[in-house]
Amino acid sequence: MKTDINVEADRLAADPRISDYDFWRSLKNLNNEIFHIANNNEPIPFAMVRWRAILKQARSKRGHA
């Protein structure tokens, strides 16, 4: 699983079509959605947690925290 996250993060970080703003906006939207789900005491889908990890790593690989 960890390898899949790293591979996907590497692929996204290397894609010149995706801007730094795209990473930031996607991560912000995903975090907001997770927050709303958690506030409604609903289970957070594992795919959302996985994509959050991928986006964070890809953004980090580009040199942004």
Secondary structure, 3 states (H helix, E strand, C coil): CHHHHHHHHHHHHHCCCCCHHHHHHHHHHHHHHHHHHHHCCCCCCHHHHHHHHHHHHHHHHCCCC
